[in-house]
Structures are given as structure tokens and as C-alpha cells.
Amino acid sequence: MKYLRKFNETVSENFLLDLQDFCESSLAYILDDGAKVTVMDSVRSSTPMDKKPTDINIALIFIRLSDKTKWSDIKDFMNPFFSALKSEYDIVHDKVGFRLSKGFWNVYKKEFNIDDILADNIQDVDRWSNGSLKYNLERDPIIRFEIRVKAR
């Protein structure tokens, strides 16, 4: 009974630590180049009382990259990580969020299906529009990846 979670209990600290360790060991090469991995519970204490979380058993992974990191520079390191993450954990909606930057204030987020990333099918949609700005996966630096994982 000690492993049963109450319906309103958040992600366990052990799960978060295991996930953090998995990410850091899988991404050691890009961490040496200045990337940072943060794993946290999706429930935040600052959530307003009138807004309830949609799912409290979700862990968030944020992989912040060093300046001017292009997809072509890191895809050979990220794809094995995404593949291992998919086989070890349950990625919510099988999506990975990419955040691209065109300067300090111009940031755009696009989510891709993990199978499309692994099959290298995201090149077909490499131009995204955010109002008047056009983003390009090969030209514009990626500043962060965001992944949601269901807790066990």
C-alpha cells in the first residue's frame, strides 16, 4: 500500500530524481557544452486557486541549450536521447516542444511528434510563422526543448 498514490498527490521526488539522472546521463555531451537540464513537477505552488491542474502526475523536462545552438549541430545527440526517453518513459501526446529564438524577445514554440523527429521528418515543416516573423529550424538557434512525461 505504500506505493499507492492518493488522487491529489503530485509526482514523487524519487521519480523526479530518477528522471533527472536519466536525462543528465543521456545528455552528458551537450551538458559539457553548457546545456542545462531541469526536471520538475508540473504542479506549481503558484497556481491560482481557481485554476486546477489538468493532470497532476506529469513531470516536465526542460533542456536549455547554450547560445546559438542549431538543430543540425545537436540532432545526432538529441535523437538517441529522444529514442531512449520514448522507450523508458511515457511522453505525453508523444510531443516534444522546440523553442527557437530570433533575438531576445522573439521566441517561438513548436511541438513535434517524437516519431517525426526520430524519422527526420521535421525538415519538411522547417519554416514556421509567428505573425510577421518566419522561423527556420536550420537557421535559427534552439534555446530550449520541453517534454512532458507521465509519472509512474
C-alpha positions in Angstrom: 0.0 0.0 0.0 2.9 2.4 0.5 3.3 2.7 -3.3 -0.2 3.8 -4.0 -0.6 7.4 -4.6 -3.6 9.5 -3.5 -5.6 11.1 -6.3 -4.3 14.6 -5.3 -0.7 13.7 -4.7 2.0 15.1 -7.0 4.8 13.3 -8.8 7.2 11.6 -6.3 10.6 13.1 -5.5 12.2 9.7 -6.4 10.6 9.7 -9.8 11.9 13.2 -10.5 15.4 12.4 -9.3 15.5 9.2 -11.5 14.2 11.2 -14.5 16.8 13.9 -13.9 19.6 11.3 -13.6 18.4 9.6 -16.8 18.4 12.9 -18.7 21.8 14.0 -17.4 23.5 10.7 -18.2 21.9 10.6 -21.6 22.9 14.1 -22.5 26.4 14.3 -21.0 28.0 15.6 -24.2 25.7 18.6 -24.6 25.8 19.3 -20.9 29.6 19.6 -21.2 29.0 22.3 -23.8 26.9 24.4 -21.4 23.3 22.9 -21.7 21.3 22.6 -18.6 18.6 20.0 -17.7 15.8 20.8 -15.3 13.1 18.3 -14.2 10.2 19.4 -12.2 6.7 18.5 -11.1 4.0 20.1 -13.3 2.0 21.2 -10.3 3.3 24.6 -9.1 2.5 26.2 -5.8 1.8 29.5 -7.6 -1.2 28.0 -9.4 -4.2 30.2 -8.7 -6.8 28.5 -6.6 -9.5 28.9 -9.3 -7.3 27.1 -11.9 -6.9 23.4 -11.3 -4.1 21.5 -13.0 -5.2 19.3 -15.9 -3.0 16.3 -14.7 -1.0 16.3 -11.5 1.0 13.2 -12.4 3.1 14.9 -15.1 6.8 15.7 -14.9 8.3 18.5 -17.0 11.7 18.3 -18.6 13.4 21.5 -19.8 16.6 21.2 -21.7 18.1 24.7 -22.0 20.8 24.9 -24.7 23.8 27.2 -24.9 23.8 30.2 -27.2 23.5 29.8 -31.0 22.8 26.0 -30.9 21.3 24.9 -34.3 19.3 21.7 -34.8 21.9 20.4 -37.3 24.6 20.7 -34.6 22.8 18.6 -31.9 20.3 16.3 -33.7 22.8 13.4 -33.6 22.9 13.7 -29.8 19.2 14.5 -29.2 17.7 11.8 -31.4 19.3 8.9 -29.3 18.1 10.7 -26.2 14.6 11.1 -27.5 14.5 7.4 -28.6 15.7 6.2 -25.2 13.3 8.6 -23.4 10.4 7.2 -25.5 11.3 3.6 -24.7 11.8 4.2 -21.0 9.0 6.8 -20.2 5.5 7.7 -21.4 5.8 11.0 -23.2 2.6 12.9 -23.1 0.9 13.0 -26.5 4.3 11.9 -27.9 5.3 15.5 -28.4 8.5 17.5 -27.9 8.4 21.2 -27.8 11.1 23.2 -29.6 11.7 26.9 -28.7 13.5 28.8 -31.4 14.9 32.4 -31.0 15.2 35.3 -33.3 16.7 37.6 -30.7 16.0 38.4 -27.1 12.2 39.0 -27.4 11.3 36.9 -30.4 10.8 33.3 -29.3 8.6 30.7 -30.9 7.5 27.3 -29.7 6.6 24.5 -32.0 5.7 20.9 -30.9 6.7 17.9 -33.0 5.7 14.3 -32.8 8.6 12.3 -31.4 8.3 9.7 -34.3 8.6 12.5 -36.8 11.7 13.8 -35.0 13.3 10.3 -35.0 12.5 9.8 -38.7 13.9 13.2 -39.5 10.6 14.3 -40.9 10.6 17.7 -39.3 12.7 19.2 -42.1 9.5 19.3 -44.2 8.0 21.8 -41.9 11.1 23.8 -41.2 9.5 27.3 -41.6 7.0 28.5 -39.1 5.3 31.8 -38.9 4.7 33.9 -35.8 2.9 37.0 -37.1 5.4 38.8 -39.3 8.5 36.7 -38.3 9.5 33.5 -40.1 11.4 30.8 -38.1 13.6 28.3 -39.7 14.9 25.1 -37.9 18.2 25.1 -39.6 18.9 28.8 -39.4 17.5 30.0 -36.1 19.0 28.8 -32.8 17.1 26.5 -30.5 17.1 27.8 -27.0 15.1 25.0 -25.2 13.3 21.7 -25.5 10.2 21.0 -23.4 9.0 17.5 -22.8 6.1 16.2 -20.6 6.4 12.8 -19.1 3.7 10.8 -17.2 4.9 9.8 -13.8 4.8 6.1 -12.8 
